[in-house]
Amino acid sequence: MSNIQVTVSPIDGSEYVTREQANSEQINLCIETAYAAQKQWRKTPIAERAKICHQMIDQLIKEKADIGKELAWMMGRPIRYGEGEVLGMEERARHMIDIAETSLRTVELATKPGFSRYIKREALGIVFVIAPWNFPFLTAINAIIPALMAGNSVILKHSAQTPLCAERLVNAFNQAGSATGVFQFLHLSHDSTADIIKHPKINHVCFTGSVAAGASVEKSAAGRFIGLGLELGGKDPAYIRADVDLDAAVETVIDGAFFNSGQSCCGIERIYVDASIYDAFIEKACAVINQYQLGRSDDPATTLGPMVKPAAADFVRDQVKQAVELGATAHIDEQHFPLSKPGSAYLAPQLLSNVTHQMRIMTEESFGPVVGVQKVDTDQQAIDLMNDSEFGLTAAIFTSDIARGIELGEQLETGTFFINRCDYLDPALAWTGVKNSGRGCTLSSMGYEQLTRPKSFHIKTQL
């Protein structure tokens, strides 16, 4: 079996990057190096860790134009948006760096005569980060920065679709003058990835990807009693109430559905609209969608790039076909997007009305530029439909009645609830999911909890 990893560009189907996957000897050396490096890194003052991590981000910001080009070729992000991911990564990284000292502070307990009692947060050891291709810097940084700031060493395995991202992240960290082995990357096969999860010196795994792959991670870690952070799938809903500013709601929710060609775990995949404004919503939404420019992601005029691979596009085409066969109405004329062809990574955006939860398009993760829109008559009907899903990553309600919106949000089974926005991660808030959207938490001060362990000190000072 070949150990050469090939990245095929969705732009034209060409081989863009080839890399040799690590063998068992290289993997063992990486783990042993990480283990030794972490012993010293955990003793490094937080202020010094922060300086190195900030310098790492400084370097990546300098490289943002080149990174934008690489993303366009590796995973199809329109080049006009490529630098935006780097800037979003910077926001998350700097926030997590800046809150590290407070988040990791020793907990001093109330005075008790004859005793000194406190709780420290200690590093776990080696954190193995398995990152996806769709937002390869944003998702990876969620785990990398807090893991490093907490005193752990990190081994990064990036998607075979975006291997250059791993290389840039580690190179930027090393340029900051860190100790050798604190942050490393490996290009790996699935079997080697599973072997690393099983390795006794791996202390925690952070994974972002599909539900099926998350189950494989759990299986590999079974019986090891290590921590797992699993950010998995989503079928995120939005509810448009009758009292909204409809133009603003349409603009926001359509961008939330179609940005990155819909390839976002927290993108909007289903929309519920009050019956009184349903027809107006459909009309306005279609007008916005028809303004997209489907094209090569290296073309500055493109606003909707190809999907990551033809098979992913054909999967969405099958969902749309099944929905139409069951009575859904497709509103977007594919001829308006001539690059869209069966068997191609280029897929026309689509909006479907007259949909129901008997259709795959409303229950199965699409991860593409399509959204179903369903009419509802009451708030309760909307809430019931929004909760009728195996996923629970984010959910959004668009309304001018904030108090009522919050009341409805309390009833939603979701990790993050939005009012009048969607598809955004605020690094000051915990990023988490429920049901098949995973478990664990990144970002915010809570993100440090799963990357450290509490150690209690109970000292009797008087004999």
C-alpha beads as a LAMMPS data file, in Angstrom:
LAMMPS data file: protein, C-alpha beads

463 atoms
462 bonds

1 atom types
1 bond types

-500.0 500.0 xlo xhi
-500.0 500.0 ylo yhi
-500.0 500.0 zlo zhi

Masses

1 110.0

Atoms # bond

1 1 1 0.000 0.000 0.000
2 1 1 1.320 3.429 -0.957
3 1 1 2.193 5.820 1.842
4 1 1 1.966 8.851 -0.477
5 1 1 -0.819 11.264 0.387
6 1 1 -2.247 13.232 -2.560
7 1 1 -4.293 16.434 -2.313
8 1 1 -6.479 16.831 -5.402
9 1 1 -7.564 20.438 -6.012
10 1 1 -11.304 20.984 -6.490
11 1 1 -10.482 23.810 -8.906
12 1 1 -9.449 21.549 -11.782
13 1 1 -8.890 18.054 -10.410
14 1 1 -5.118 18.397 -10.523
15 1 1 -2.706 17.039 -7.920
16 1 1 -1.848 20.092 -5.836
17 1 1 0.173 18.627 -2.951
18 1 1 1.792 15.250 -2.354
19 1 1 3.247 14.244 0.989
20 1 1 4.732 11.091 2.424
21 1 1 2.798 9.773 5.399
22 1 1 4.759 9.091 8.558
23 1 1 5.907 5.555 9.258
24 1 1 5.882 3.860 12.664
25 1 1 9.452 4.895 13.433
26 1 1 8.729 8.550 12.674
27 1 1 5.523 8.417 14.713
28 1 1 7.274 6.959 17.749
29 1 1 10.045 9.551 17.517
30 1 1 7.452 12.338 17.333
31 1 1 5.636 11.063 20.424
32 1 1 8.826 10.580 22.426
33 1 1 10.012 14.062 21.435
34 1 1 6.664 15.560 22.446
35 1 1 6.765 13.693 25.755
36 1 1 10.245 14.988 26.623
37 1 1 9.510 18.538 25.423
38 1 1 6.337 18.788 27.481
39 1 1 8.258 18.173 30.703
40 1 1 10.094 21.447 30.156
41 1 1 7.280 23.350 28.442
42 1 1 4.909 22.926 31.388
43 1 1 7.500 24.700 33.567
44 1 1 7.649 27.663 31.188
45 1 1 5.891 30.693 32.711
46 1 1 2.508 31.486 31.174
47 1 1 3.759 34.915 30.127
48 1 1 6.556 33.294 28.105
49 1 1 4.127 30.818 26.521
50 1 1 1.908 33.759 25.609
51 1 1 4.802 35.623 23.989
52 1 1 5.649 32.624 21.802
53 1 1 2.022 31.990 20.835
54 1 1 1.470 35.656 19.948
55 1 1 4.587 35.567 17.780
56 1 1 3.259 32.458 16.073
57 1 1 0.058 34.321 15.161
58 1 1 2.076 37.363 14.056
59 1 1 3.913 35.151 11.573
60 1 1 0.718 33.629 10.200
61 1 1 -0.774 37.091 9.693
62 1 1 2.273 37.991 7.591
63 1 1 1.558 34.913 5.464
64 1 1 -2.186 35.489 5.044
65 1 1 -2.081 36.282 1.318
66 1 1 -0.189 33.073 0.550
67 1 1 -2.470 31.128 2.873
68 1 1 -5.518 32.465 1.003
69 1 1 -4.101 31.142 -2.281
70 1 1 -3.344 27.747 -0.768
71 1 1 -6.860 27.439 0.655
72 1 1 -8.337 28.254 -2.743
73 1 1 -6.416 25.401 -4.331
74 1 1 -6.631 22.868 -1.513
75 1 1 -10.297 23.098 -0.500
76 1 1 -12.023 25.545 -2.859
77 1 1 -12.464 28.649 -0.689
78 1 1 -12.859 31.702 -2.986
79 1 1 -9.627 33.622 -2.819
80 1 1 -11.465 36.825 -1.944
81 1 1 -12.346 35.223 1.420
82 1 1 -9.101 33.354 2.107
83 1 1 -7.427 35.984 4.266
84 1 1 -10.602 36.268 6.340
85 1 1 -10.046 32.862 7.883
86 1 1 -6.582 33.911 9.033
87 1 1 -8.007 37.043 10.647
88 1 1 -10.726 34.992 12.337
89 1 1 -8.066 32.622 13.601
90 1 1 -6.182 35.588 15.012
91 1 1 -9.259 36.745 16.952
92 1 1 -9.729 33.342 18.555
93 1 1 -6.060 32.731 19.231
94 1 1 -5.327 36.081 20.844
95 1 1 -8.419 35.849 23.022
96 1 1 -7.434 32.414 24.311
97 1 1 -3.864 33.569 24.889
98 1 1 -5.022 36.645 26.790
99 1 1 -7.384 34.763 29.132
100 1 1 -4.976 31.912 29.853
101 1 1 -3.475 33.286 33.050
102 1 1 -6.892 33.953 34.581
103 1 1 -8.348 30.658 33.351
104 1 1 -5.435 28.646 34.730
105 1 1 -5.161 30.524 38.021
106 1 1 -4.879 28.501 41.232
107 1 1 -8.140 28.345 43.168
108 1 1 -7.512 29.502 46.712
109 1 1 -10.035 28.197 49.231
110 1 1 -11.366 29.972 52.300
111 1 1 -9.045 30.039 55.311
112 1 1 -9.308 27.024 57.590
113 1 1 -7.244 27.107 60.783
114 1 1 -4.284 24.763 60.588
115 1 1 -4.662 24.069 56.890
116 1 1 -3.665 25.428 53.510
117 1 1 -5.969 24.295 50.693
118 1 1 -5.937 25.118 47.014
119 1 1 -6.610 23.623 43.578
120 1 1 -4.194 23.910 40.686
121 1 1 -4.884 23.213 37.016
122 1 1 -2.123 21.046 35.597
123 1 1 -1.302 20.212 31.990
124 1 1 -2.419 16.806 30.733
125 1 1 0.708 15.947 28.720
126 1 1 0.414 15.326 24.963
127 1 1 -2.688 16.564 23.155
128 1 1 -3.401 15.000 19.755
129 1 1 -5.358 17.365 17.496
130 1 1 -7.139 15.962 14.426
131 1 1 -8.269 18.905 12.285
132 1 1 -10.656 19.108 9.294
133 1 1 -10.318 20.711 5.879
134 1 1 -13.339 23.028 5.748
135 1 1 -12.015 25.720 8.128
136 1 1 -8.511 24.342 8.562
137 1 1 -7.028 27.204 10.589
138 1 1 -10.083 28.267 12.587
139 1 1 -10.972 24.787 13.819
140 1 1 -7.394 23.734 14.530
141 1 1 -6.553 26.856 16.512
142 1 1 -9.511 26.249 18.864
143 1 1 -7.580 23.361 20.390
144 1 1 -3.945 24.176 19.593
145 1 1 -3.624 27.511 21.401
146 1 1 -5.330 26.569 24.704
147 1 1 -3.505 23.236 24.732
148 1 1 -0.143 24.970 24.350
149 1 1 -0.991 27.785 26.762
150 1 1 -2.015 25.205 29.372
151 1 1 1.439 23.642 29.191
152 1 1 0.724 20.650 26.980
153 1 1 2.699 19.583 23.937
154 1 1 0.657 19.166 20.743
155 1 1 0.791 16.779 17.813
156 1 1 -1.331 17.946 14.872
157 1 1 -2.786 15.673 12.224
158 1 1 -4.498 17.745 9.547
159 1 1 -6.852 16.559 6.848
160 1 1 -5.166 15.104 3.783
161 1 1 -7.037 17.800 1.860
162 1 1 -5.216 20.634 3.666
163 1 1 -1.732 19.388 4.661
164 1 1 -0.040 22.751 4.108
165 1 1 -2.068 24.231 6.962
166 1 1 -0.415 21.901 9.475
167 1 1 2.994 22.768 8.109
168 1 1 2.377 26.515 8.309
169 1 1 1.026 26.349 11.855
170 1 1 3.986 24.368 13.197
171 1 1 6.579 26.344 11.236
172 1 1 5.159 29.615 12.573
173 1 1 5.372 28.298 16.133
174 1 1 8.941 27.113 15.641
175 1 1 9.963 30.476 14.194
176 1 1 8.867 32.010 17.473
177 1 1 11.783 30.250 19.155
178 1 1 9.981 27.534 21.067
179 1 1 11.570 24.385 22.390
180 1 1 11.882 21.572 19.858
181 1 1 9.033 19.086 20.034
182 1 1 6.444 21.211 21.810
183 1 1 4.305 21.501 18.668
184 1 1 4.686 19.005 15.819
185 1 1 2.663 17.752 12.856
186 1 1 2.359 14.361 11.200
187 1 1 0.802 13.379 7.878
188 1 1 -0.978 10.123 8.701
189 1 1 -3.070 7.286 7.346
190 1 1 -6.323 6.385 9.101
191 1 1 -4.701 3.331 10.646
192 1 1 -1.745 5.312 11.975
193 1 1 -4.133 7.918 13.386
194 1 1 -5.939 5.199 15.300
195 1 1 -2.635 3.824 16.561
196 1 1 -1.633 7.216 17.948
197 1 1 -4.949 7.549 19.794
198 1 1 -4.210 4.165 21.398
199 1 1 -0.653 5.134 22.367
200 1 1 -0.167 5.219 26.166
201 1 1 1.625 8.581 26.076
202 1 1 -1.257 10.399 24.353
203 1 1 -3.318 12.104 27.041
204 1 1 -6.125 13.839 25.160
205 1 1 -7.632 13.919 21.665
206 1 1 -9.344 16.896 20.041
207 1 1 -11.244 15.883 16.911
208 1 1 -13.379 17.819 14.441
209 1 1 -15.144 15.911 11.687
210 1 1 -18.022 13.602 10.855
211 1 1 -20.110 11.575 13.272
212 1 1 -18.803 8.328 11.787
213 1 1 -15.196 9.427 12.187
214 1 1 -15.921 10.612 15.728
215 1 1 -17.250 7.163 16.556
216 1 1 -13.989 5.708 15.244
217 1 1 -12.026 8.035 17.527
218 1 1 -14.088 6.877 20.504
219 1 1 -13.525 3.253 19.537
220 1 1 -9.762 3.762 19.301
221 1 1 -9.693 5.433 22.719
222 1 1 -11.945 2.871 24.406
223 1 1 -10.571 1.664 27.704
224 1 1 -7.861 4.314 27.903
225 1 1 -9.903 6.740 30.064
226 1 1 -8.453 9.790 28.311
227 1 1 -10.349 12.958 27.478
228 1 1 -11.961 13.369 24.078
229 1 1 -13.164 16.612 22.556
230 1 1 -15.470 15.767 19.646
231 1 1 -16.934 18.451 17.385
232 1 1 -19.047 16.505 14.935
233 1 1 -21.885 17.163 12.514
234 1 1 -24.633 19.729 12.361
235 1 1 -27.982 20.346 10.714
236 1 1 -28.368 23.803 12.113
237 1 1 -31.781 25.471 11.944
238 1 1 -32.980 29.072 11.763
239 1 1 -36.469 30.355 12.545
240 1 1 -37.695 33.570 10.946
241 1 1 -40.521 35.094 13.000
242 1 1 -43.086 37.429 11.499
243 1 1 -41.820 40.486 13.411
244 1 1 -38.357 40.617 11.777
245 1 1 -36.638 43.118 9.547
246 1 1 -37.041 40.701 6.653
247 1 1 -34.311 42.119 4.408
248 1 1 -31.722 41.903 7.207
249 1 1 -32.842 38.396 8.175
250 1 1 -32.655 37.137 4.592
251 1 1 -29.199 38.586 4.022
252 1 1 -27.854 37.101 7.256
253 1 1 -29.371 33.644 7.029
254 1 1 -28.565 33.116 3.341
255 1 1 -24.947 34.030 3.962
256 1 1 -25.021 31.617 6.894
257 1 1 -26.283 28.880 4.586
258 1 1 -24.079 29.404 1.538
259 1 1 -20.749 30.799 2.748
260 1 1 -17.888 28.375 2.063
261 1 1 -20.246 26.605 -0.371
262 1 1 -22.275 25.515 2.650
263 1 1 -19.344 23.482 3.959
264 1 1 -19.552 24.675 7.537
265 1 1 -20.444 22.546 10.547
266 1 1 -22.420 25.466 11.998
267 1 1 -23.861 26.724 8.702
268 1 1 -27.638 27.067 8.361
269 1 1 -29.044 23.949 6.666
270 1 1 -32.780 24.330 7.322
271 1 1 -34.987 27.390 7.714
272 1 1 -38.443 27.685 9.248
273 1 1 -40.437 30.780 8.295
274 1 1 -43.681 32.177 9.697
275 1 1 -46.494 31.547 7.203
276 1 1 -47.378 35.243 6.977
277 1 1 -43.982 36.159 5.488
278 1 1 -43.104 32.824 3.868
279 1 1 -43.665 33.831 0.235
280 1 1 -41.853 37.134 0.704
281 1 1 -38.920 35.325 2.318
282 1 1 -38.651 32.878 -0.592
283 1 1 -38.687 35.690 -3.132
284 1 1 -36.050 37.768 -1.346
285 1 1 -33.862 34.763 -0.590
286 1 1 -33.838 33.638 -4.212
287 1 1 -32.886 37.140 -5.331
288 1 1 -29.855 37.032 -3.012
289 1 1 -28.847 33.514 -4.057
290 1 1 -28.998 34.356 -7.759
291 1 1 -26.355 37.036 -7.176
292 1 1 -23.707 34.438 -6.327
293 1 1 -20.931 33.927 -8.844
294 1 1 -20.041 30.230 -9.113
295 1 1 -16.508 29.846 -10.385
296 1 1 -12.917 28.829 -9.853
297 1 1 -11.832 29.662 -6.330
298 1 1 -8.656 31.335 -7.596
299 1 1 -10.754 33.898 -9.512
300 1 1 -11.251 37.113 -7.464
301 1 1 -14.753 37.519 -8.950
302 1 1 -15.946 34.180 -7.526
303 1 1 -18.248 34.309 -4.504
304 1 1 -19.204 30.611 -4.539
305 1 1 -16.384 28.159 -5.127
306 1 1 -16.435 24.451 -5.929
307 1 1 -17.173 21.913 -3.238
308 1 1 -14.216 20.028 -1.864
309 1 1 -14.645 17.102 -4.275
310 1 1 -17.093 15.840 -6.913
311 1 1 -18.420 13.078 -4.651
312 1 1 -19.482 15.667 -2.053
313 1 1 -21.330 17.656 -4.712
314 1 1 -23.050 14.557 -6.059
315 1 1 -24.173 13.677 -2.529
316 1 1 -26.007 17.011 -2.319
317 1 1 -27.418 16.542 -5.820
318 1 1 -28.928 13.243 -4.663
319 1 1 -30.502 14.927 -1.635
320 1 1 -32.062 17.602 -3.845
321 1 1 -33.297 15.002 -6.349
322 1 1 -34.957 12.968 -3.604
323 1 1 -36.645 16.045 -2.138
324 1 1 -38.049 17.123 -5.509
325 1 1 -39.327 13.594 -6.162
326 1 1 -41.183 13.804 -2.835
327 1 1 -42.817 17.126 -3.692
328 1 1 -40.306 19.876 -2.887
329 1 1 -39.970 22.863 -5.206
330 1 1 -36.509 23.853 -6.441
331 1 1 -36.396 27.626 -6.951
332 1 1 -32.949 28.228 -8.429
333 1 1 -32.412 27.600 -12.155
334 1 1 -29.160 25.676 -12.488
335 1 1 -28.678 27.082 -15.996
336 1 1 -27.900 30.388 -14.299
337 1 1 -24.751 28.621 -13.018
338 1 1 -23.317 26.929 -16.149
339 1 1 -20.272 25.459 -14.376
340 1 1 -22.551 23.206 -12.333
341 1 1 -22.549 19.703 -13.831
342 1 1 -23.161 16.194 -12.465
343 1 1 -19.900 14.547 -11.540
344 1 1 -18.260 17.927 -11.016
345 1 1 -17.216 19.656 -7.792
346 1 1 -19.006 22.749 -9.092
347 1 1 -22.548 22.797 -7.747
348 1 1 -25.212 25.459 -8.270
349 1 1 -26.745 26.837 -5.071
350 1 1 -30.287 25.706 -4.415
351 1 1 -33.258 26.684 -2.263
352 1 1 -36.088 24.211 -1.765
353 1 1 -39.589 25.011 -0.509
354 1 1 -42.499 22.706 0.315
355 1 1 -40.088 20.526 2.248
356 1 1 -40.868 18.177 5.116
357 1 1 -38.919 16.131 7.617
358 1 1 -39.622 13.045 5.538
359 1 1 -36.975 14.357 3.140
360 1 1 -33.236 13.766 3.630
361 1 1 -32.583 17.425 2.870
362 1 1 -34.178 18.379 6.207
363 1 1 -32.710 15.658 8.415
364 1 1 -29.392 14.506 6.934
365 1 1 -26.317 16.730 7.019
366 1 1 -25.830 18.250 3.546
367 1 1 -22.590 20.196 3.936
368 1 1 -23.201 21.957 0.645
369 1 1 -24.842 25.038 -0.960
370 1 1 -28.459 24.028 -0.439
371 1 1 -31.114 24.927 2.093
372 1 1 -34.683 23.788 2.682
373 1 1 -37.339 26.299 3.778
374 1 1 -40.427 25.104 5.635
375 1 1 -43.546 27.092 6.523
376 1 1 -44.692 27.194 10.165
377 1 1 -47.776 28.653 11.824
378 1 1 -46.672 28.994 15.449
379 1 1 -43.585 29.429 17.594
380 1 1 -44.166 26.017 19.124
381 1 1 -44.281 24.321 15.726
382 1 1 -40.976 25.973 14.842
383 1 1 -39.334 24.875 18.106
384 1 1 -40.563 21.302 17.705
385 1 1 -39.166 21.111 14.161
386 1 1 -35.874 22.720 15.127
387 1 1 -35.425 20.118 17.876
388 1 1 -36.426 17.269 15.559
389 1 1 -32.839 16.397 14.678
390 1 1 -30.053 14.064 15.739
391 1 1 -27.786 17.132 15.833
392 1 1 -27.530 20.138 18.118
393 1 1 -24.614 22.445 17.358
394 1 1 -26.194 25.878 16.822
395 1 1 -29.678 27.293 16.292
396 1 1 -30.824 30.811 15.406
397 1 1 -34.010 32.797 15.812
398 1 1 -34.614 36.046 13.957
399 1 1 -37.008 38.359 15.775
400 1 1 -37.432 41.922 17.019
401 1 1 -38.841 40.630 20.311
402 1 1 -35.623 39.781 22.144
403 1 1 -37.357 38.645 25.328
404 1 1 -39.575 36.232 23.396
405 1 1 -36.574 35.068 21.385
406 1 1 -34.644 34.208 24.549
407 1 1 -37.677 32.408 25.958
408 1 1 -37.823 30.269 22.804
409 1 1 -34.069 29.763 22.837
410 1 1 -34.295 28.218 26.295
411 1 1 -36.347 25.427 24.711
412 1 1 -33.862 24.596 21.970
413 1 1 -31.575 21.572 22.183
414 1 1 -28.370 23.206 21.017
415 1 1 -24.843 24.088 22.061
416 1 1 -25.032 27.708 20.906
417 1 1 -28.153 29.832 20.488
418 1 1 -28.211 32.986 18.373
419 1 1 -30.684 35.796 17.999
420 1 1 -30.462 37.780 14.743
421 1 1 -27.171 36.228 13.679
422 1 1 -25.755 32.796 12.837
423 1 1 -22.684 30.869 11.695
424 1 1 -20.233 32.632 14.009
425 1 1 -17.998 31.625 16.901
426 1 1 -17.394 34.191 19.625
427 1 1 -14.162 33.078 21.342
428 1 1 -15.425 34.385 24.675
429 1 1 -18.273 31.863 24.569
430 1 1 -18.011 28.112 25.034
431 1 1 -18.133 26.210 21.723
432 1 1 -19.923 22.924 22.281
433 1 1 -22.626 20.671 20.906
434 1 1 -25.315 18.287 22.094
435 1 1 -26.652 15.000 20.736
436 1 1 -24.672 13.817 17.679
437 1 1 -22.938 17.175 17.345
438 1 1 -20.418 15.890 19.838
439 1 1 -19.151 16.507 23.327
440 1 1 -16.564 18.575 25.087
441 1 1 -15.871 22.276 24.828
442 1 1 -13.419 24.643 23.184
443 1 1 -12.952 28.413 23.439
444 1 1 -13.808 30.628 26.423
445 1 1 -12.358 30.036 29.866
446 1 1 -14.240 26.731 29.909
447 1 1 -12.147 25.568 26.979
448 1 1 -9.180 25.291 29.337
449 1 1 -10.971 22.854 31.622
450 1 1 -10.795 19.840 29.306
451 1 1 -7.133 20.526 28.473
452 1 1 -6.013 20.478 32.100
453 1 1 -6.670 18.350 35.167
454 1 1 -7.442 19.680 38.642
455 1 1 -4.959 18.815 41.360
456 1 1 -5.988 19.461 44.949
457 1 1 -3.480 20.456 47.636
458 1 1 -4.597 19.671 51.206
459 1 1 -1.829 20.730 53.574
460 1 1 -2.000 20.471 57.324
461 1 1 0.226 23.252 58.599
462 1 1 -0.132 22.527 62.313
463 1 1 0.903 19.172 63.793

Bonds

1 1 1 2
2 1 2 3
3 1 3 4
4 1 4 5
5 1 5 6
6 1 6 7
7 1 7 8
8 1 8 9
9 1 9 10
10 1 10 11
11 1 11 12
12 1 12 13
13 1 13 14
14 1 14 15
15 1 15 16
16 1 16 17
17 1 17 18
18 1 18 19
19 1 19 20
20 1 20 21
21 1 21 22
22 1 22 23
23 1 23 24
24 1 24 25
25 1 25 26
26 1 26 27
27 1 27 28
28 1 28 29
29 1 29 30
30 1 30 31
31 1 31 32
32 1 32 33
33 1 33 34
34 1 34 35
35 1 35 36
36 1 36 37
37 1 37 38
38 1 38 39
39 1 39 40
40 1 40 41
41 1 41 42
42 1 42 43
43 1 43 44
44 1 44 45
45 1 45 46
46 1 46 47
47 1 47 48
48 1 48 49
49 1 49 50
50 1 50 51
51 1 51 52
52 1 52 53
53 1 53 54
54 1 54 55
55 1 55 56
56 1 56 57
57 1 57 58
58 1 58 59
59 1 59 60
60 1 60 61
61 1 61 62
62 1 62 63
63 1 63 64
64 1 64 65
65 1 65 66
66 1 66 67
67 1 67 68
68 1 68 69
69 1 69 70
70 1 70 71
71 1 71 72
72 1 72 73
73 1 73 74
74 1 74 75
75 1 75 76
76 1 76 77
77 1 77 78
78 1 78 79
79 1 79 80
80 1 80 81
81 1 81 82
82 1 82 83
83 1 83 84
84 1 84 85
85 1 85 86
86 1 86 87
87 1 87 88
88 1 88 89
89 1 89 90
90 1 90 91
91 1 91 92
92 1 92 93
93 1 93 94
94 1 94 95
95 1 95 96
96 1 96 97
97 1 97 98
98 1 98 99
99 1 99 100
100 1 100 101
101 1 101 102
102 1 102 103
103 1 103 104
104 1 104 105
105 1 105 106
106 1 106 107
107 1 107 108
108 1 108 109
109 1 109 110
110 1 110 111
111 1 111 112
112 1 112 113
113 1 113 114
114 1 114 115
115 1 115 116
116 1 116 117
117 1 117 118
118 1 118 119
119 1 119 120
120 1 120 121
121 1 121 122
122 1 122 123
123 1 123 124
124 1 124 125
125 1 125 126
126 1 126 127
127 1 127 128
128 1 128 129
129 1 129 130
130 1 130 131
131 1 131 132
132 1 132 133
133 1 133 134
134 1 134 135
135 1 135 136
136 1 136 137
137 1 137 138
138 1 138 139
139 1 139 140
140 1 140 141
141 1 141 142
142 1 142 143
143 1 143 144
144 1 144 145
145 1 145 146
146 1 146 147
147 1 147 148
148 1 148 149
149 1 149 150
150 1 150 151
151 1 151 152
152 1 152 153
153 1 153 154
154 1 154 155
155 1 155 156
156 1 156 157
157 1 157 158
158 1 158 159
159 1 159 160
160 1 160 161
161 1 161 162
162 1 162 163
163 1 163 164
164 1 164 165
165 1 165 166
166 1 166 167
167 1 167 168
168 1 168 169
169 1 169 170
170 1 170 171
171 1 171 172
172 1 172 173
173 1 173 174
174 1 174 175
175 1 175 176
176 1 176 177
177 1 177 178
178 1 178 179
179 1 179 180
180 1 180 181
181 1 181 182
182 1 182 183
183 1 183 184
184 1 184 185
185 1 185 186
186 1 186 187
187 1 187 188
188 1 188 189
189 1 189 190
190 1 190 191
191 1 191 192
192 1 192 193
193 1 193 194
194 1 194 195
195 1 195 196
196 1 196 197
197 1 197 198
198 1 198 199
199 1 199 200
200 1 200 201
201 1 201 202
202 1 202 203
203 1 203 204
204 1 204 205
205 1 205 206
206 1 206 207
207 1 207 208
208 1 208 209
209 1 209 210
210 1 210 211
211 1 211 212
212 1 212 213
213 1 213 214
214 1 214 215
215 1 215 216
216 1 216 217
217 1 217 218
218 1 218 219
219 1 219 220
220 1 220 221
221 1 221 222
222 1 222 223
223 1 223 224
224 1 224 225
225 1 225 226
226 1 226 227
227 1 227 228
228 1 228 229
229 1 229 230
230 1 230 231
231 1 231 232
232 1 232 233
233 1 233 234
234 1 234 235
235 1 235 236
236 1 236 237
237 1 237 238
238 1 238 239
239 1 239 240
240 1 240 241
241 1 241 242
242 1 242 243
243 1 243 244
244 1 244 245
245 1 245 246
246 1 246 247
247 1 247 248
248 1 248 249
249 1 249 250
250 1 250 251
251 1 251 252
252 1 252 253
253 1 253 254
254 1 254 255
255 1 255 256
256 1 256 257
257 1 257 258
258 1 258 259
259 1 259 260
260 1 260 261
261 1 261 262
262 1 262 263
263 1 263 264
264 1 264 265
265 1 265 266
266 1 266 267
267 1 267 268
268 1 268 269
269 1 269 270
270 1 270 271
271 1 271 272
272 1 272 273
273 1 273 274
274 1 274 275
275 1 275 276
276 1 276 277
277 1 277 278
278 1 278 279
279 1 279 280
280 1 280 281
281 1 281 282
282 1 282 283
283 1 283 284
284 1 284 285
285 1 285 286
286 1 286 287
287 1 287 288
288 1 288 289
289 1 289 290
290 1 290 291
291 1 291 292
292 1 292 293
293 1 293 294
294 1 294 295
295 1 295 296
296 1 296 297
297 1 297 298
298 1 298 299
299 1 299 300
300 1 300 301
301 1 301 302
302 1 302 303
303 1 303 304
304 1 304 305
305 1 305 306
306 1 306 307
307 1 307 308
308 1 308 309
309 1 309 310
310 1 310 311
311 1 311 312
312 1 312 313
313 1 313 314
314 1 314 315
315 1 315 316
316 1 316 317
317 1 317 318
318 1 318 319
319 1 319 320
320 1 320 321
321 1 321 322
322 1 322 323
323 1 323 324
324 1 324 325
325 1 325 326
326 1 326 327
327 1 327 328
328 1 328 329
329 1 329 330
330 1 330 331
331 1 331 332
332 1 332 333
333 1 333 334
334 1 334 335
335 1 335 336
336 1 336 337
337 1 337 338
338 1 338 339
339 1 339 340
340 1 340 341
341 1 341 342
342 1 342 343
343 1 343 344
344 1 344 345
345 1 345 346
346 1 346 347
347 1 347 348
348 1 348 349
349 1 349 350
350 1 350 351
351 1 351 352
352 1 352 353
353 1 353 354
354 1 354 355
355 1 355 356
356 1 356 357
357 1 357 358
358 1 358 359
359 1 359 360
360 1 360 361
361 1 361 362
362 1 362 363
363 1 363 364
364 1 364 365
365 1 365 366
366 1 366 367
367 1 367 368
368 1 368 369
369 1 369 370
370 1 370 371
371 1 371 372
372 1 372 373
373 1 373 374
374 1 374 375
375 1 375 376
376 1 376 377
377 1 377 378
378 1 378 379
379 1 379 380
380 1 380 381
381 1 381 382
382 1 382 383
383 1 383 384
384 1 384 385
385 1 385 386
386 1 386 387
387 1 387 388
388 1 388 389
389 1 389 390
390 1 390 391
391 1 391 392
392 1 392 393
393 1 393 394
394 1 394 395
395 1 395 396
396 1 396 397
397 1 397 398
398 1 398 399
399 1 399 400
400 1 400 401
401 1 401 402
402 1 402 403
403 1 403 404
404 1 404 405
405 1 405 406
406 1 406 407
407 1 407 408
408 1 408 409
409 1 409 410
410 1 410 411
411 1 411 412
412 1 412 413
413 1 413 414
414 1 414 415
415 1 415 416
416 1 416 417
417 1 417 418
418 1 418 419
419 1 419 420
420 1 420 421
421 1 421 422
422 1 422 423
423 1 423 424
424 1 424 425
425 1 425 426
426 1 426 427
427 1 427 428
428 1 428 429
429 1 429 430
430 1 430 431
431 1 431 432
432 1 432 433
433 1 433 434
434 1 434 435
435 1 435 436
436 1 436 437
437 1 437 438
438 1 438 439
439 1 439 440
440 1 440 441
441 1 441 442
442 1 442 443
443 1 443 444
444 1 444 445
445 1 445 446
446 1 446 447
447 1 447 448
448 1 448 449
449 1 449 450
450 1 450 451
451 1 451 452
452 1 452 453
453 1 453 454
454 1 454 455
455 1 455 456
456 1 456 457
457 1 457 458
458 1 458 459
459 1 459 460
460 1 460 461
461 1 461 462
462 1 462 463
